[in-house]
Amino acid sequence: MLSGVHRQTLLDRVVYGRPAGQVLGELLDAYGKRRALVVSTRSLSGPDGLAREIAAALGERCAGFYGEISAHSPRDTVIAAAAEARRANADILVAVGGSSVTDACKVVQLAVWNRLTSVDELDPYRAGVREGAKAPAPGDDPLRMIAIPTTLSAAEFTPFGGVTDTRRHAKEGYGHPLYVPRAVILDPEMTRQTPPELWFSTGMKAVDHCVETLCSLTRAPYADALAKEGLTLLADGLRATKAAPDDLDARLQCQLGMWLAISGASAGQGLGASHAIGHTLGGMLGVPHGITSCIALPAVLAWNAGANDAADKLVAQLIGSPNATAAEAVKGLCRELGLPTTLSAVGVNPAQFEAIAEHTMTDRGVRSNPRPIRAAADIVEILKLAA
């Protein structure tokens, strides 16, 4: 008999298809918040940037602005944003951007809750710490966030955040139920300035969520249903935005597909080696989120061939390539979208494979891969397929 556990997050609501500035005001009214700190990246924080538009829409309720978050959420920017939140006496964070901003804000919350003022003080709270580990202490009225995503990375739907320790060149995880945003606003207008490669590559990360969910050997009806519909929406929506970049309906279709994709992936089955390798490529070598999926997922699917044939056929069909293998279908979609599919295309060479493999073996995605991965040599085989 099929059995399992599905865990809901503490995400209060998702509002979609409406102007972000208008919705944000309604949410602050509903939550009784008056002092918002807008957090974003340099690219979105210029005079005409989307983050500045959101700050302007907030008016006097914008208590502060921090626009220095960079790729992979370095620890120092997290601590700096937390300092700004304290200075502004912020009662809510507004994250405007992609996964780097959202993940950073998750850990900014931790730093504010626990009065952390240096990068070293984050050490006891990261995942995997055995000696001297500490648990977040959010208190009775903890600082939370509202997320306004500009990409399809889907970090805003999970209670887990990835932050980079630049000293170790390693991506580290942080988790707590209250890290998930209190609300998410999906406004396709907020994605029109997103560079095409970033839009399509984060879309492929969402595709990766669907594919690794469907290929899992552990079945979960809720996750399967969301992953199937999410993959269909994403494949069609990404192609549509490639053909017509200003098609807001197509962009919203991608956002909805991304939401379904991550909701399924969060149901507890566990993802696979594509995500594990992607975490290493991002944290160790700085390969952008999404691009890692374009490179790792086809190779992992090829290496896994035979482990779940029914799922492979389903994936290819949902992507729109019923006569191809799943690996071929994913790689073909990446090429349609103009995205790289090899490690050499992003400057990763075979001399680095052993170090990548050794680091990847510590990622939990390795343990839930459909074809068992028993040693770093298996990861090296996958990397060779992606070379």
N, C-alpha and C positions, 0 to 999 in steps of 0.2 A: 504494500500500500504506500502511495506517495505521501511523504510527510515533510514538514519544514517549518521555518519561522520567517515571517515577514515583519520587518521593523519599519515603522513610519518615522520620518524625521520631524523636528519641531518647526519646520517651515509653516508659517501661518497661512500665507496665501500667495498665489501667482496671478498677476493681472496682465493680460495680453491684448494686443491690438489697439491700445489707446496711448495718447501722448504721455511720455514719461514725466514731464514736469507737472502736468495736471494730476496724474495719479500719485506722485510723490507727496504733493500737498495734502491730498485726501488721506494718505497713509499716516502722515505726521499728525493730522487731526485725530485720526482713529486711535493712534498710540499715545497721544498726549505729549508729543515731543516738540521741543522748541529750539534746540541748539544742535544742529546737524554739522558734522564734519564731513566735507566732501573729500574723498580719497581717489586718486587716479594716477595716470602716467604723464610723463612730460609731453608725449605726442597729443594727448587729449586736453592738456592744461594751458595751451596757448590762448591768446585773446579771443580767437574764434573757435576754440576747442569745445567739444561736447560737454566736458566736465564743467567748464566755465558757464555754459548755457544752463546746466542744472543748478549751479550755484546761484546764478541770476534768478532762476525761477523760484528758488527758495526765499529770496529776498532777505529780510531781517532774521529769518530762521537759519541762515547759513552762518554758523558761529566760527568757522575756520575752513581752511583749504590746505590739502597736502597733495602735491602733484609729482612726487619723485619716485613712485614705485617703478621698478624696472623688471626686465624679464626674469622669471623664475623666483621672484619675491625674495631678494636678499635680506638676511637678518637685519642689517643695519637700517634699511628703509622701514622695516616693521617697527623697530624701536623708535625711530625718528617720528613716524606717524603716530605712535602711541604718545609720545611726548607732546605732539601738537594737539591730540585729543584732550590730554589733561590741561594744557594751557588754555584751550578754548572752552573747557568745562562742557564738553560735548555730551549730549544724552543719547545720540544715535549716530552711527556711521552711514554714509551713503557711498557705496563702491560703484564707480563708473569705469567700466573697462572690461578686460578679459580675465582669464583665470589668475594671472599674476596679481592683479589688484584684489580680486575676491579672496584668494588664498592669503594674501598679506593681511587683509582686514580681519580674517578669522583669527590670526595670531596677534594682531593689534588688540583685539578684544581680550585675549589672554593677558597680554602685557599690561593693559589698563586694570583688569580685575585684580591682578597680583602685584601691581606696582613695580613692574620690571623696568629697569632703566638702562640695562646694558645687554649686548648680544650674548654674553656668557650666561646671563641669568635665564636664558631660554633652555639651556641644556637639560635640566631635570624634567622638562615637560614634553620632550619629543618622544615619539614612539620608539619602542625598543630599549629604552633605558632600564637597566636592572638595578644598579646600585645608586641610591640617592634619588630615585624617581619621586616626582611630586605631581599631585593632581591639581588641575585648575580649580580656583575658588571663586566662582562667579558672584557670589553674594545674593542679596535679596532682589535687587533691581539692576541686573547686569547690563552693561553697554552691549547693544546688539547692532545689527546692520540691515540696511535695505540695499539690494543689489540691482544695478541697471546694467546688464551685460551688453557688450558691443561685439562679441564674438560668439562662437558656438562651442566653447570649451566645456561649459556646464558645471564649472566649479561651484556656482551659486546654489546648486541643488544638493550639496553634500555637507555633512558635518566634519569633513576631513580637509586639512589644508597642507599644501606642500611649500616649504620655505627652504631656501638654499643657504647652507653654511659655506660662505665663500672661502674660508680658510681650508676646509677639507674638500672643497669642490664636490659637495654632496647634497642631494636633495633629501630633506628630512621631513617626516610626517608628524602632524599634530591632529589630535582628534578630541572632540567633546560634543555632546548633543547640541549645545547652544552655539557652536561655531557656525551652524547653518544660518543663512540670513533669515530674518523674521519675515521678509517679503521679497519677492522677485518681480521686477517689471520687465515684461518682454514687449518692447516697442521697436518694430522693424526700422522705423526712422532713425533710431540710434545706431544702426549698423551701416548706414549708407556711406559713412566716411571710413569704414574699416577697409584697409588695403585688401585687394582681392586675394592675394596669397594667404593672408591671415584668415580671412573669412572662409575660404575653401579648405585650408588645412585644418582649422579647428572643426569644420564640418566633418572632415575625415576622422578626427578624434571621436566625434559623436558616432560616426559609422563604426569605428572600432569598438565602442561600448556595445552597440547592437550585436556586432558579429561575435565578439567573445562571449557575450551572454548566450546567444543562440548555439554556439559551439560547445558550451560547457557540458560536461557529462552529468552534471547535477541539474535536474529539471525543477523549475519553479513556474507554475502557470501564469502568475502575475507578471513576472519578468519576461517570460516568453512572449506574451501577448503584446506588451509594450515595445519590446525589441523588434518584433515583426512590423508593427505599424510605424515605429520610429524609423526603421531602415527604409521603408517604402517612401515615407515623407522626405527623408533626407536625400535619397538618391534622386528623386524627382525634383525636389526643391533646389538642390545644388546645381543640377543641370539647367533649371529654369533661370536661376540668378546668373549663371554663366552666359546664357543667351540674352538676358535682359537685366542688367545690374540694377536698374531702378524699379523693378517689379517688387513692390512692397508685400504683395500677397505671397510671392514666392519666398521672400525673406522671412515672413512670419511662418510659412510652412516649414522652413528650415529650423526656426526657433522652436516650434512645437515638436518637431522630430527630435531635436536635441534634448528637450525636456523629457519626452517619452524614453529616449535612449538611456539617459542617466538614471531615470526612475527605475527602469528595469535592472540596470547594472547595480543599483544600490540594494536590490532585494536580498542579497546575501549569498548568491552562488559563488562569487569570486570571479575575477577576470583571469586573463592568462598571460602568456609570455610576451605578447605584444606590448601590453601595458608595462610589464616588468622591465623590458628592454628600453621602452620609451622613457621611463623614469631615470634610468642610468644615462641615456643619451642626452637628456635634458640637464640633469644635475651635474654630471661629470664633464660634459663636452659642450653644453650650451645650445644643443640643437633645439629649435623652437617647438613648443607644444603643437601637436597636430602634424607637423612634418615628421615627427617620430613615428606616428601611426602610418603615414604614407609609406614609410620605409620598412618598418618592422612587421606590420600586419600581413602583407602579402607573403613575406618570407616565413612567418610563423605558420600561416595557413598551409603553405607548401610543405613545411616540415611536419605538420600535424596530419597530413593527408592519410586517410584511412582510419583515423581515430574516431571520426564521427561523420560518416559519409552522408547521412540524411541531412544533417545540419549544413554541410558544405553545399549540397544541391539547393537547399532552401535559400541560403545566403546569395548564391549566384542568381537565383530566380528573382528574389526581392530587389536586387540591385539592377535587374533588367538585362542580365546576360545568362539566360537559362542554359545555353550550350557550352558555357565556360566552366572551369573549376572556380571555387571560391577565391583562390589566390589570383587567378587571372581576372576575375570580375572586379575585385578590389583594385588591383593594379591598373586595369583598364579605366576605371572611374577616376583614379588619380590622374592618369594621363589626359583624360578628357578635360579635367579641371586645370591642367597645366602645372601639376605638382611633381616634385622629384620623388623617385621611388627607389633610389640606391644610396648606400652609405657614401660612396665616392662622390656623389653629387653634393654632399654637404661637408666634404673634407675629412671624412673618417676613413682611415686606411687599415689594412689588415694587421699592421704592427700594434694597433690598439685593441684588437679583438679580445685578447686574453684578459686584459685588465677590465674591459667592459663586461665580459662574461663572469669574472670573479665577483664583481660588484653586484651584478644582476642576480646572482644566486642568493643574495640576502633579501630579495624582494618577495613578498608573499604571493605575487602573481605567478611565480614559478611553480608554486605548490598546487595551484588549481588549473594548470594547463592540461588540456585534454590528453595529449600524449605526454607521459611522465618524463620530466626532466630530472635526471639523476646526478648530473655533474656539470661543471662549467664547460666541459667539452661539447655538451649538447647545445649550449648557447652559442658556442663558437661555430657549430654547424649552421645554425640559423643565421648568424651574422654573415657567413660565407654566401648563403643564398641571397642575402640582401646587399652583397658587395657591389 
